[in-house]
Amino acid sequence: MDTQEKIDSLRNAGFPIYWLDPEDMNRVRRNEYIRSYHLYRTKGADNEIAFVDLGLVASGEDSANQTSTVSRSNYRRLREDYVNVWIDISYSNANSLGAIVSDLSDDLIHILVGLKEEYPIYDESDLSELEDTEISDSWDQYHKSDVLSEITEKLESDDKNDIIDKFLEMDNDDIRKLFWQCVSETDNSPEHNGLDIIWPDTDIVVNRMIKYLTGELEYIPDNQESLF
């Protein structure tokens, strides 16, 4: 494909085509990104360069947490697979992938059009890894404290302070393993909807953990001696 055919293919798929003043290219090469206001919607001179913005098809971290995992996965994997092709377009809250249209190979044009028109995910395994990591991080950063508080409250109400002491002395890794084991056993896994992590009612999981903590069930992590 020549450059005009590439432009037409991208436009027909719904990608915006902008125009870049050649004098701005030095700034782009020096900074490795371009400010969105340096891109023009209409061509002003014959020597202006056609530039495509992938937008939400491939965007980086968003300060407002409004960029989906699909977009962020596509962003990082396309950067990895096609080195020295992309130029980040810097917006106020996030960066998206952009490129000089003439730098895109025919094969890459077909991939981008496919992401728009057929299937939005570039790498399923990377998307799964990203969402699993964010679910795990959510446990460490937010959900863990809620679960621990709920367990402590329930044990206190049953006057089981000795169990509380043992529980509070547990290693963080053992608490994590116990939690995820109980999540699996109760079929109560959290889900990632692309933007947020949806934690189900954890009361079932907490009650299961308490059974292990009180000795009603025996928990032996990694084939070690029972903790309780």
mmCIF file of the C-alpha atoms, coordinates in Angstrom:
data_MODEL
# 
_entry.id   MODEL 
# 
loop_
_atom_site.group_PDB 
_atom_site.id 
_atom_site.type_symbol 
_atom_site.label_atom_id 
_atom_site.label_alt_id 
_atom_site.label_comp_id 
_atom_site.label_asym_id 
_atom_site.label_entity_id 
_atom_site.label_seq_id 
_atom_site.pdbx_PDB_ins_code 
_atom_site.Cartn_x 
_atom_site.Cartn_y 
_atom_site.Cartn_z 
_atom_site.occupancy 
_atom_site.B_iso_or_equiv 
_atom_site.pdbx_formal_charge 
_atom_site.auth_seq_id 
_atom_site.auth_comp_id 
_atom_site.auth_asym_id 
_atom_site.auth_atom_id 
_atom_site.pdbx_PDB_model_num 
ATOM 1   C CA . MET A 1 1   ? 0.000   0.000   0.000  1.00 0.00 ? 1   MET A CA 1 
ATOM 2   C CA . ASP A 1 2   ? 1.125   3.536   -0.640 1.00 0.00 ? 2   ASP A CA 1 
ATOM 3   C CA . THR A 1 3   ? 0.651   6.208   2.029  1.00 0.00 ? 3   THR A CA 1 
ATOM 4   C CA . GLN A 1 4   ? -2.740  7.345   0.724  1.00 0.00 ? 4   GLN A CA 1 
ATOM 5   C CA . GLU A 1 5   ? -4.041  3.780   0.720  1.00 0.00 ? 5   GLU A CA 1 
ATOM 6   C CA . LYS A 1 6   ? -2.851  3.383   4.310  1.00 0.00 ? 6   LYS A CA 1 
ATOM 7   C CA . ILE A 1 7   ? -4.579  6.621   5.276  1.00 0.00 ? 7   ILE A CA 1 
ATOM 8   C CA . ASP A 1 8   ? -7.809  5.463   3.631  1.00 0.00 ? 8   ASP A CA 1 
ATOM 9   C CA . SER A 1 9   ? -7.684  2.057   5.362  1.00 0.00 ? 9   SER A CA 1 
ATOM 10  C CA . LEU A 1 10  ? -7.152  3.606   8.787  1.00 0.00 ? 10  LEU A CA 1 
ATOM 11  C CA . ARG A 1 11  ? -9.800  6.282   8.267  1.00 0.00 ? 11  ARG A CA 1 
ATOM 12  C CA . ASN A 1 12  ? -12.358 3.753   7.038  1.00 0.00 ? 12  ASN A CA 1 
ATOM 13  C CA . ALA A 1 13  ? -11.748 1.730   10.199 1.00 0.00 ? 13  ALA A CA 1 
ATOM 14  C CA . GLY A 1 14  ? -12.435 4.793   12.341 1.00 0.00 ? 14  GLY A CA 1 
ATOM 15  C CA . PHE A 1 15  ? -8.947  5.977   13.254 1.00 0.00 ? 15  PHE A CA 1 
ATOM 16  C CA . PRO A 1 16  ? -8.454  9.757   13.186 1.00 0.00 ? 16  PRO A CA 1 
ATOM 17  C CA . ILE A 1 17  ? -5.758  11.007  10.829 1.00 0.00 ? 17  ILE A CA 1 
ATOM 18  C CA . TYR A 1 18  ? -3.928  14.174  11.811 1.00 0.00 ? 18  TYR A CA 1 
ATOM 19  C CA . TRP A 1 19  ? -1.248  16.254  10.160 1.00 0.00 ? 19  TRP A CA 1 
ATOM 20  C CA . LEU A 1 20  ? 2.113   17.125  11.617 1.00 0.00 ? 20  LEU A CA 1 
ATOM 21  C CA . ASP A 1 21  ? 4.322   20.043  10.653 1.00 0.00 ? 21  ASP A CA 1 
ATOM 22  C CA . PRO A 1 22  ? 7.770   18.707  9.647  1.00 0.00 ? 22  PRO A CA 1 
ATOM 23  C CA . GLU A 1 23  ? 9.383   21.340  11.887 1.00 0.00 ? 23  GLU A CA 1 
ATOM 24  C CA . ASP A 1 24  ? 7.784   19.638  14.883 1.00 0.00 ? 24  ASP A CA 1 
ATOM 25  C CA . MET A 1 25  ? 9.503   16.349  14.063 1.00 0.00 ? 25  MET A CA 1 
ATOM 26  C CA . ASN A 1 26  ? 12.724  17.442  15.779 1.00 0.00 ? 26  ASN A CA 1 
ATOM 27  C CA . ARG A 1 27  ? 10.762  18.013  18.963 1.00 0.00 ? 27  ARG A CA 1 
ATOM 28  C CA . VAL A 1 28  ? 9.140   14.600  18.584 1.00 0.00 ? 28  VAL A CA 1 
ATOM 29  C CA . ARG A 1 29  ? 12.456  12.826  18.084 1.00 0.00 ? 29  ARG A CA 1 
ATOM 30  C CA . ARG A 1 30  ? 14.026  14.634  21.018 1.00 0.00 ? 30  ARG A CA 1 
ATOM 31  C CA . ASN A 1 31  ? 11.191  13.997  23.492 1.00 0.00 ? 31  ASN A CA 1 
ATOM 32  C CA . GLU A 1 32  ? 9.874   10.701  22.069 1.00 0.00 ? 32  GLU A CA 1 
ATOM 33  C CA . TYR A 1 33  ? 6.324   11.989  22.401 1.00 0.00 ? 33  TYR A CA 1 
ATOM 34  C CA . ILE A 1 34  ? 4.187   14.710  20.910 1.00 0.00 ? 34  ILE A CA 1 
ATOM 35  C CA . ARG A 1 35  ? 1.638   16.991  22.500 1.00 0.00 ? 35  ARG A CA 1 
ATOM 36  C CA . SER A 1 36  ? -1.838  16.508  21.080 1.00 0.00 ? 36  SER A CA 1 
ATOM 37  C CA . TYR A 1 37  ? -2.095  20.202  20.193 1.00 0.00 ? 37  TYR A CA 1 
ATOM 38  C CA . HIS A 1 38  ? 0.742   19.847  17.681 1.00 0.00 ? 38  HIS A CA 1 
ATOM 39  C CA . LEU A 1 39  ? -1.477  17.626  15.530 1.00 0.00 ? 39  LEU A CA 1 
ATOM 40  C CA . TYR A 1 40  ? -3.858  19.250  13.065 1.00 0.00 ? 40  TYR A CA 1 
ATOM 41  C CA . ARG A 1 41  ? -7.116  17.807  11.742 1.00 0.00 ? 41  ARG A CA 1 
ATOM 42  C CA . THR A 1 42  ? -6.759  19.380  8.320  1.00 0.00 ? 42  THR A CA 1 
ATOM 43  C CA . LYS A 1 43  ? -3.757  19.408  6.047  1.00 0.00 ? 43  LYS A CA 1 
ATOM 44  C CA . GLY A 1 44  ? -2.299  22.880  5.747  1.00 0.00 ? 44  GLY A CA 1 
ATOM 45  C CA . ALA A 1 45  ? 0.689   22.321  3.502  1.00 0.00 ? 45  ALA A CA 1 
ATOM 46  C CA . ASP A 1 46  ? 1.823   19.679  1.031  1.00 0.00 ? 46  ASP A CA 1 
ATOM 47  C CA . ASN A 1 47  ? 4.808   18.720  3.145  1.00 0.00 ? 47  ASN A CA 1 
ATOM 48  C CA . GLU A 1 48  ? 2.817   18.016  6.329  1.00 0.00 ? 48  GLU A CA 1 
ATOM 49  C CA . ILE A 1 49  ? 3.081   14.450  7.604  1.00 0.00 ? 49  ILE A CA 1 
ATOM 50  C CA . ALA A 1 50  ? 0.108   12.106  8.028  1.00 0.00 ? 50  ALA A CA 1 
ATOM 51  C CA . PHE A 1 51  ? -0.150  10.867  11.601 1.00 0.00 ? 51  PHE A CA 1 
ATOM 52  C CA . VAL A 1 52  ? -2.572  8.346   13.128 1.00 0.00 ? 52  VAL A CA 1 
ATOM 53  C CA . ASP A 1 53  ? -3.823  8.300   16.720 1.00 0.00 ? 53  ASP A CA 1 
ATOM 54  C CA . LEU A 1 54  ? -4.847  4.867   18.030 1.00 0.00 ? 54  LEU A CA 1 
ATOM 55  C CA . GLY A 1 55  ? -6.835  6.512   20.829 1.00 0.00 ? 55  GLY A CA 1 
ATOM 56  C CA . LEU A 1 56  ? -8.612  4.057   23.117 1.00 0.00 ? 56  LEU A CA 1 
ATOM 57  C CA . VAL A 1 57  ? -7.464  1.118   21.027 1.00 0.00 ? 57  VAL A CA 1 
ATOM 58  C CA . ALA A 1 58  ? -4.058  1.487   22.685 1.00 0.00 ? 58  ALA A CA 1 
ATOM 59  C CA . SER A 1 59  ? -3.646  3.915   25.567 1.00 0.00 ? 59  SER A CA 1 
ATOM 60  C CA . GLY A 1 60  ? -1.433  3.972   28.637 1.00 0.00 ? 60  GLY A CA 1 
ATOM 61  C CA . GLU A 1 61  ? -2.208  4.496   32.301 1.00 0.00 ? 61  GLU A CA 1 
ATOM 62  C CA . ASP A 1 62  ? -4.916  7.075   32.907 1.00 0.00 ? 62  ASP A CA 1 
ATOM 63  C CA . SER A 1 63  ? -4.697  9.428   35.883 1.00 0.00 ? 63  SER A CA 1 
ATOM 64  C CA . ALA A 1 64  ? -8.489  9.164   36.200 1.00 0.00 ? 64  ALA A CA 1 
ATOM 65  C CA . ASN A 1 65  ? -8.428  5.343   35.951 1.00 0.00 ? 65  ASN A CA 1 
ATOM 66  C CA . GLN A 1 66  ? -10.699 5.400   32.917 1.00 0.00 ? 66  GLN A CA 1 
ATOM 67  C CA . THR A 1 67  ? -8.496  3.475   30.463 1.00 0.00 ? 67  THR A CA 1 
ATOM 68  C CA . SER A 1 68  ? -9.593  -0.133  30.087 1.00 0.00 ? 68  SER A CA 1 
ATOM 69  C CA . THR A 1 69  ? -7.310  -3.100  30.567 1.00 0.00 ? 69  THR A CA 1 
ATOM 70  C CA . VAL A 1 70  ? -7.802  -3.962  26.874 1.00 0.00 ? 70  VAL A CA 1 
ATOM 71  C CA . SER A 1 71  ? -6.495  -0.550  25.858 1.00 0.00 ? 71  SER A CA 1 
ATOM 72  C CA . ARG A 1 72  ? -3.566  -0.704  28.281 1.00 0.00 ? 72  ARG A CA 1 
ATOM 73  C CA . SER A 1 73  ? -2.637  -4.238  27.270 1.00 0.00 ? 73  SER A CA 1 
ATOM 74  C CA . ASN A 1 74  ? -2.729  -3.320  23.584 1.00 0.00 ? 74  ASN A CA 1 
ATOM 75  C CA . TYR A 1 75  ? -0.603  -0.270  24.346 1.00 0.00 ? 75  TYR A CA 1 
ATOM 76  C CA . ARG A 1 76  ? 2.204   -2.170  26.024 1.00 0.00 ? 76  ARG A CA 1 
ATOM 77  C CA . ARG A 1 77  ? 2.201   -5.182  23.706 1.00 0.00 ? 77  ARG A CA 1 
ATOM 78  C CA . LEU A 1 78  ? 2.158   -3.192  20.474 1.00 0.00 ? 78  LEU A CA 1 
ATOM 79  C CA . ARG A 1 79  ? 5.078   -1.156  21.822 1.00 0.00 ? 79  ARG A CA 1 
ATOM 80  C CA . GLU A 1 80  ? 6.963   -4.359  22.570 1.00 0.00 ? 80  GLU A CA 1 
ATOM 81  C CA . ASP A 1 81  ? 6.280   -6.022  19.220 1.00 0.00 ? 81  ASP A CA 1 
ATOM 82  C CA . TYR A 1 82  ? 6.828   -2.974  17.002 1.00 0.00 ? 82  TYR A CA 1 
ATOM 83  C CA . VAL A 1 83  ? 9.794   -1.110  18.423 1.00 0.00 ? 83  VAL A CA 1 
ATOM 84  C CA . ASN A 1 84  ? 10.705  2.305   16.975 1.00 0.00 ? 84  ASN A CA 1 
ATOM 85  C CA . VAL A 1 85  ? 7.343   2.637   15.222 1.00 0.00 ? 85  VAL A CA 1 
ATOM 86  C CA . TRP A 1 86  ? 5.264   4.408   17.826 1.00 0.00 ? 86  TRP A CA 1 
ATOM 87  C CA . ILE A 1 87  ? 5.261   7.955   19.128 1.00 0.00 ? 87  ILE A CA 1 
ATOM 88  C CA . ASP A 1 88  ? 3.273   8.624   22.279 1.00 0.00 ? 88  ASP A CA 1 
ATOM 89  C CA . ILE A 1 89  ? 0.606   11.288  21.947 1.00 0.00 ? 89  ILE A CA 1 
ATOM 90  C CA . SER A 1 90  ? 0.425   13.126  25.247 1.00 0.00 ? 90  SER A CA 1 
ATOM 91  C CA . TYR A 1 91  ? -3.025  14.153  26.446 1.00 0.00 ? 91  TYR A CA 1 
ATOM 92  C CA . SER A 1 92  ? -3.861  15.741  29.790 1.00 0.00 ? 92  SER A CA 1 
ATOM 93  C CA . ASN A 1 93  ? -4.698  12.466  31.551 1.00 0.00 ? 93  ASN A CA 1 
ATOM 94  C CA . ALA A 1 94  ? -3.033  9.718   29.472 1.00 0.00 ? 94  ALA A CA 1 
ATOM 95  C CA . ASN A 1 95  ? -0.875  8.856   26.484 1.00 0.00 ? 95  ASN A CA 1 
ATOM 96  C CA . SER A 1 96  ? -2.093  6.996   23.435 1.00 0.00 ? 96  SER A CA 1 
ATOM 97  C CA . LEU A 1 97  ? -0.050  5.342   20.720 1.00 0.00 ? 97  LEU A CA 1 
ATOM 98  C CA . GLY A 1 98  ? 0.471   7.295   17.529 1.00 0.00 ? 98  GLY A CA 1 
ATOM 99  C CA . ALA A 1 99  ? 2.561   6.805   14.427 1.00 0.00 ? 99  ALA A CA 1 
ATOM 100 C CA . ILE A 1 100 ? 3.559   8.381   11.171 1.00 0.00 ? 100 ILE A CA 1 
ATOM 101 C CA . VAL A 1 101 ? 1.320   6.590   8.713  1.00 0.00 ? 101 VAL A CA 1 
ATOM 102 C CA . SER A 1 102 ? 4.076   5.980   6.176  1.00 0.00 ? 102 SER A CA 1 
ATOM 103 C CA . ASP A 1 103 ? 6.091   4.150   8.884  1.00 0.00 ? 103 ASP A CA 1 
ATOM 104 C CA . LEU A 1 104 ? 3.408   1.486   9.293  1.00 0.00 ? 104 LEU A CA 1 
ATOM 105 C CA . SER A 1 105 ? 3.878   -1.746  7.358  1.00 0.00 ? 105 SER A CA 1 
ATOM 106 C CA . ASP A 1 106 ? 0.994   -3.264  5.423  1.00 0.00 ? 106 ASP A CA 1 
ATOM 107 C CA . ASP A 1 107 ? 0.795   -6.094  7.967  1.00 0.00 ? 107 ASP A CA 1 
ATOM 108 C CA . LEU A 1 108 ? 0.565   -3.650  10.857 1.00 0.00 ? 108 LEU A CA 1 
ATOM 109 C CA . ILE A 1 109 ? -2.141  -1.686  9.052  1.00 0.00 ? 109 ILE A CA 1 
ATOM 110 C CA . HIS A 1 110 ? -4.167  -4.905  8.769  1.00 0.00 ? 110 HIS A CA 1 
ATOM 111 C CA . ILE A 1 111 ? -3.644  -5.616  12.497 1.00 0.00 ? 111 ILE A CA 1 
ATOM 112 C CA . LEU A 1 112 ? -4.813  -2.141  13.496 1.00 0.00 ? 112 LEU A CA 1 
ATOM 113 C CA . VAL A 1 113 ? -7.854  -2.292  11.240 1.00 0.00 ? 113 VAL A CA 1 
ATOM 114 C CA . GLY A 1 114 ? -8.668  -5.698  12.735 1.00 0.00 ? 114 GLY A CA 1 
ATOM 115 C CA . LEU A 1 115 ? -8.502  -4.299  16.260 1.00 0.00 ? 115 LEU A CA 1 
ATOM 116 C CA . LYS A 1 116 ? -11.091 -1.712  15.262 1.00 0.00 ? 116 LYS A CA 1 
ATOM 117 C CA . GLU A 1 117 ? -13.395 -3.757  13.096 1.00 0.00 ? 117 GLU A CA 1 
ATOM 118 C CA . GLU A 1 118 ? -13.089 -7.388  14.201 1.00 0.00 ? 118 GLU A CA 1 
ATOM 119 C CA . TYR A 1 119 ? -11.634 -8.105  17.644 1.00 0.00 ? 119 TYR A CA 1 
ATOM 120 C CA . PRO A 1 120 ? -10.286 -5.451  20.027 1.00 0.00 ? 120 PRO A CA 1 
ATOM 121 C CA . ILE A 1 121 ? -7.711  -7.559  21.911 1.00 0.00 ? 121 ILE A CA 1 
ATOM 122 C CA . TYR A 1 122 ? -4.180  -7.789  20.540 1.00 0.00 ? 122 TYR A CA 1 
ATOM 123 C CA . ASP A 1 123 ? -2.814  -10.344 23.034 1.00 0.00 ? 123 ASP A CA 1 
ATOM 124 C CA . GLU A 1 124 ? -5.247  -12.411 25.111 1.00 0.00 ? 124 GLU A CA 1 
ATOM 125 C CA . SER A 1 125 ? -2.566  -13.842 27.408 1.00 0.00 ? 125 SER A CA 1 
ATOM 126 C CA . ASP A 1 126 ? -1.175  -10.400 28.229 1.00 0.00 ? 126 ASP A CA 1 
ATOM 127 C CA . LEU A 1 127 ? -4.652  -9.070  28.963 1.00 0.00 ? 127 LEU A CA 1 
ATOM 128 C CA . SER A 1 128 ? -5.302  -11.980 31.313 1.00 0.00 ? 128 SER A CA 1 
ATOM 129 C CA . GLU A 1 129 ? -1.962  -11.420 33.036 1.00 0.00 ? 129 GLU A CA 1 
ATOM 130 C CA . LEU A 1 130 ? -2.670  -7.698  33.456 1.00 0.00 ? 130 LEU A CA 1 
ATOM 131 C CA . GLU A 1 131 ? -6.106  -8.280  34.975 1.00 0.00 ? 131 GLU A CA 1 
ATOM 132 C CA . ASP A 1 132 ? -4.838  -11.045 37.276 1.00 0.00 ? 132 ASP A CA 1 
ATOM 133 C CA . THR A 1 133 ? -2.074  -8.726  38.498 1.00 0.00 ? 133 THR A CA 1 
ATOM 134 C CA . GLU A 1 134 ? -4.532  -5.921  39.197 1.00 0.00 ? 134 GLU A CA 1 
ATOM 135 C CA . ILE A 1 135 ? -6.832  -8.262  41.106 1.00 0.00 ? 135 ILE A CA 1 
ATOM 136 C CA . SER A 1 136 ? -3.882  -9.459  43.193 1.00 0.00 ? 136 SER A CA 1 
ATOM 137 C CA . ASP A 1 137 ? -2.743  -5.866  43.794 1.00 0.00 ? 137 ASP A CA 1 
ATOM 138 C CA . SER A 1 138 ? -6.277  -4.913  44.810 1.00 0.00 ? 138 SER A CA 1 
ATOM 139 C CA . TRP A 1 139 ? -6.185  -7.558  47.551 1.00 0.00 ? 139 TRP A CA 1 
ATOM 140 C CA . ASP A 1 140 ? -2.910  -6.170  48.894 1.00 0.00 ? 140 ASP A CA 1 
ATOM 141 C CA . GLN A 1 141 ? -3.853  -2.490  48.641 1.00 0.00 ? 141 GLN A CA 1 
ATOM 142 C CA . TYR A 1 142 ? -7.519  -2.422  49.593 1.00 0.00 ? 142 TYR A CA 1 
ATOM 143 C CA . HIS A 1 143 ? -9.392  -5.674  50.125 1.00 0.00 ? 143 HIS A CA 1 
ATOM 144 C CA . LYS A 1 144 ? -7.023  -7.340  52.571 1.00 0.00 ? 144 LYS A CA 1 
ATOM 145 C CA . SER A 1 145 ? -7.671  -4.829  55.363 1.00 0.00 ? 145 SER A CA 1 
ATOM 146 C CA . ASP A 1 146 ? -11.459 -5.244  54.991 1.00 0.00 ? 146 ASP A CA 1 
ATOM 147 C CA . VAL A 1 147 ? -11.213 -9.027  55.210 1.00 0.00 ? 147 VAL A CA 1 
ATOM 148 C CA . LEU A 1 148 ? -8.892  -8.938  58.196 1.00 0.00 ? 148 LEU A CA 1 
ATOM 149 C CA . SER A 1 149 ? -11.167 -6.516  60.024 1.00 0.00 ? 149 SER A CA 1 
ATOM 150 C CA . GLU A 1 150 ? -14.194 -8.701  59.346 1.00 0.00 ? 150 GLU A CA 1 
ATOM 151 C CA . ILE A 1 151 ? -12.415 -11.828 60.593 1.00 0.00 ? 151 ILE A CA 1 
ATOM 152 C CA . THR A 1 152 ? -11.244 -10.072 63.757 1.00 0.00 ? 152 THR A CA 1 
ATOM 153 C CA . GLU A 1 153 ? -14.735 -8.733  64.478 1.00 0.00 ? 153 GLU A CA 1 
ATOM 154 C CA . LYS A 1 154 ? -16.319 -12.162 64.086 1.00 0.00 ? 154 LYS A CA 1 
ATOM 155 C CA . LEU A 1 155 ? -13.751 -13.845 66.310 1.00 0.00 ? 155 LEU A CA 1 
ATOM 156 C CA . GLU A 1 156 ? -14.138 -11.113 68.953 1.00 0.00 ? 156 GLU A CA 1 
ATOM 157 C CA . SER A 1 157 ? -17.896 -11.587 68.986 1.00 0.00 ? 157 SER A CA 1 
ATOM 158 C CA . ASP A 1 158 ? -17.318 -15.298 69.660 1.00 0.00 ? 158 ASP A CA 1 
ATOM 159 C CA . ASP A 1 159 ? -14.799 -14.474 72.423 1.00 0.00 ? 159 ASP A CA 1 
ATOM 160 C CA . LYS A 1 160 ? -11.939 -16.214 70.653 1.00 0.00 ? 160 LYS A CA 1 
ATOM 161 C CA . ASN A 1 161 ? -9.138  -13.823 71.469 1.00 0.00 ? 161 ASN A CA 1 
ATOM 162 C CA . ASP A 1 162 ? -6.537  -16.589 71.484 1.00 0.00 ? 162 ASP A CA 1 
ATOM 163 C CA . ILE A 1 163 ? -7.358  -17.345 67.845 1.00 0.00 ? 163 ILE A CA 1 
ATOM 164 C CA . ILE A 1 164 ? -7.124  -13.638 67.055 1.00 0.00 ? 164 ILE A CA 1 
ATOM 165 C CA . ASP A 1 165 ? -3.623  -13.533 68.512 1.00 0.00 ? 165 ASP A CA 1 
ATOM 166 C CA . LYS A 1 166 ? -2.540  -16.496 66.378 1.00 0.00 ? 166 LYS A CA 1 
ATOM 167 C CA . PHE A 1 167 ? -4.188  -14.978 63.326 1.00 0.00 ? 167 PHE A CA 1 
ATOM 168 C CA . LEU A 1 168 ? -2.460  -11.622 63.763 1.00 0.00 ? 168 LEU A CA 1 
ATOM 169 C CA . GLU A 1 169 ? 0.892   -13.400 64.062 1.00 0.00 ? 169 GLU A CA 1 
ATOM 170 C CA . MET A 1 170 ? 0.440   -15.132 60.705 1.00 0.00 ? 170 MET A CA 1 
ATOM 171 C CA . ASP A 1 171 ? 2.847   -14.304 57.911 1.00 0.00 ? 171 ASP A CA 1 
ATOM 172 C CA . ASN A 1 172 ? 1.333   -12.100 55.189 1.00 0.00 ? 172 ASN A CA 1 
ATOM 173 C CA . ASP A 1 173 ? 2.048   -14.730 52.556 1.00 0.00 ? 173 ASP A CA 1 
ATOM 174 C CA . ASP A 1 174 ? 0.189   -17.358 54.578 1.00 0.00 ? 174 ASP A CA 1 
ATOM 175 C CA . ILE A 1 175 ? -2.797  -15.046 54.991 1.00 0.00 ? 175 ILE A CA 1 
ATOM 176 C CA . ARG A 1 176 ? -2.788  -14.435 51.240 1.00 0.00 ? 176 ARG A CA 1 
ATOM 177 C CA . LYS A 1 177 ? -2.602  -18.178 50.484 1.00 0.00 ? 177 LYS A CA 1 
ATOM 178 C CA . LEU A 1 178 ? -5.370  -18.958 52.938 1.00 0.00 ? 178 LEU A CA 1 
ATOM 179 C CA . PHE A 1 179 ? -7.591  -16.263 51.457 1.00 0.00 ? 179 PHE A CA 1 
ATOM 180 C CA . TRP A 1 180 ? -7.147  -17.400 47.845 1.00 0.00 ? 180 TRP A CA 1 
ATOM 181 C CA . GLN A 1 181 ? -7.595  -21.040 48.840 1.00 0.00 ? 181 GLN A CA 1 
ATOM 182 C CA . CYS A 1 182 ? -10.918 -20.139 50.448 1.00 0.00 ? 182 CYS A CA 1 
ATOM 183 C CA . VAL A 1 183 ? -11.890 -18.072 47.406 1.00 0.00 ? 183 VAL A CA 1 
ATOM 184 C CA . SER A 1 184 ? -11.305 -21.159 45.252 1.00 0.00 ? 184 SER A CA 1 
ATOM 185 C CA . GLU A 1 185 ? -13.088 -23.526 47.608 1.00 0.00 ? 185 GLU A CA 1 
ATOM 186 C CA . THR A 1 186 ? -16.170 -21.311 47.794 1.00 0.00 ? 186 THR A CA 1 
ATOM 187 C CA . ASP A 1 187 ? -16.164 -20.497 44.050 1.00 0.00 ? 187 ASP A CA 1 
ATOM 188 C CA . ASN A 1 188 ? -16.288 -16.821 44.962 1.00 0.00 ? 188 ASN A CA 1 
ATOM 189 C CA . SER A 1 189 ? -13.646 -15.233 42.750 1.00 0.00 ? 189 SER A CA 1 
ATOM 190 C CA . PRO A 1 190 ? -13.440 -11.518 42.036 1.00 0.00 ? 190 PRO A CA 1 
ATOM 191 C CA . GLU A 1 191 ? -13.899 -10.347 38.455 1.00 0.00 ? 191 GLU A CA 1 
ATOM 192 C CA . HIS A 1 192 ? -12.285 -7.582  36.424 1.00 0.00 ? 192 HIS A CA 1 
ATOM 193 C CA . ASN A 1 193 ? -14.665 -5.697  34.153 1.00 0.00 ? 193 ASN A CA 1 
ATOM 194 C CA . GLY A 1 194 ? -11.870 -3.865  32.362 1.00 0.00 ? 194 GLY A CA 1 
ATOM 195 C CA . LEU A 1 195 ? -12.008 -0.776  34.555 1.00 0.00 ? 195 LEU A CA 1 
ATOM 196 C CA . ASP A 1 196 ? -12.867 -1.959  38.059 1.00 0.00 ? 196 ASP A CA 1 
ATOM 197 C CA . ILE A 1 197 ? -12.432 -5.092  40.137 1.00 0.00 ? 197 ILE A CA 1 
ATOM 198 C CA . ILE A 1 198 ? -15.724 -6.499  41.347 1.00 0.00 ? 198 ILE A CA 1 
ATOM 199 C CA . TRP A 1 199 ? -15.332 -8.302  44.645 1.00 0.00 ? 199 TRP A CA 1 
ATOM 200 C CA . PRO A 1 200 ? -18.228 -10.627 45.469 1.00 0.00 ? 200 PRO A CA 1 
ATOM 201 C CA . ASP A 1 201 ? -19.738 -10.855 48.934 1.00 0.00 ? 201 ASP A CA 1 
ATOM 202 C CA . THR A 1 202 ? -16.725 -11.981 50.930 1.00 0.00 ? 202 THR A CA 1 
ATOM 203 C CA . ASP A 1 203 ? -18.740 -13.131 53.925 1.00 0.00 ? 203 ASP A CA 1 
ATOM 204 C CA . ILE A 1 204 ? -18.681 -16.686 52.552 1.00 0.00 ? 204 ILE A CA 1 
ATOM 205 C CA . VAL A 1 205 ? -14.893 -16.536 52.147 1.00 0.00 ? 205 VAL A CA 1 
ATOM 206 C CA . VAL A 1 206 ? -14.412 -15.036 55.615 1.00 0.00 ? 206 VAL A CA 1 
ATOM 207 C CA . ASN A 1 207 ? -16.517 -17.758 57.228 1.00 0.00 ? 207 ASN A CA 1 
ATOM 208 C CA . ARG A 1 208 ? -14.445 -20.385 55.426 1.00 0.00 ? 208 ARG A CA 1 
ATOM 209 C CA . MET A 1 209 ? -11.213 -18.783 56.639 1.00 0.00 ? 209 MET A CA 1 
ATOM 210 C CA . ILE A 1 210 ? -12.508 -18.764 60.206 1.00 0.00 ? 210 ILE A CA 1 
ATOM 211 C CA . LYS A 1 211 ? -13.159 -22.513 59.998 1.00 0.00 ? 211 LYS A CA 1 
ATOM 212 C CA . TYR A 1 212 ? -9.480  -22.997 59.252 1.00 0.00 ? 212 TYR A CA 1 
ATOM 213 C CA . LEU A 1 213 ? -8.413  -20.534 61.923 1.00 0.00 ? 213 LEU A CA 1 
ATOM 214 C CA . THR A 1 214 ? -10.494 -22.232 64.624 1.00 0.00 ? 214 THR A CA 1 
ATOM 215 C CA . GLY A 1 215 ? -9.338  -25.714 63.613 1.00 0.00 ? 215 GLY A CA 1 
ATOM 216 C CA . GLU A 1 216 ? -12.681 -26.887 62.265 1.00 0.00 ? 216 GLU A CA 1 
ATOM 217 C CA . LEU A 1 217 ? -10.784 -27.411 59.022 1.00 0.00 ? 217 LEU A CA 1 
ATOM 218 C CA . GLU A 1 218 ? -7.055  -28.102 58.862 1.00 0.00 ? 218 GLU A CA 1 
ATOM 219 C CA . TYR A 1 219 ? -4.959  -25.699 56.809 1.00 0.00 ? 219 TYR A CA 1 
ATOM 220 C CA . ILE A 1 220 ? -1.460  -26.870 55.861 1.00 0.00 ? 220 ILE A CA 1 
ATOM 221 C CA . PRO A 1 221 ? 0.280   -24.385 53.544 1.00 0.00 ? 221 PRO A CA 1 
ATOM 222 C CA . ASP A 1 222 ? 2.860   -25.804 51.123 1.00 0.00 ? 222 ASP A CA 1 
ATOM 223 C CA . ASN A 1 223 ? 2.949   -29.186 52.862 1.00 0.00 ? 223 ASN A CA 1 
ATOM 224 C CA . GLN A 1 224 ? 4.221   -27.633 56.101 1.00 0.00 ? 224 GLN A CA 1 
ATOM 225 C CA . GLU A 1 225 ? 2.933   -28.415 59.571 1.00 0.00 ? 225 GLU A CA 1 
ATOM 226 C CA . SER A 1 226 ? -0.507  -27.108 60.383 1.00 0.00 ? 226 SER A CA 1 
ATOM 227 C CA . LEU A 1 227 ? -0.503  -23.496 61.581 1.00 0.00 ? 227 LEU A CA 1 
ATOM 228 C CA . PHE A 1 228 ? -3.328  -24.054 64.040 1.00 0.00 ? 228 PHE A CA 1 
# 
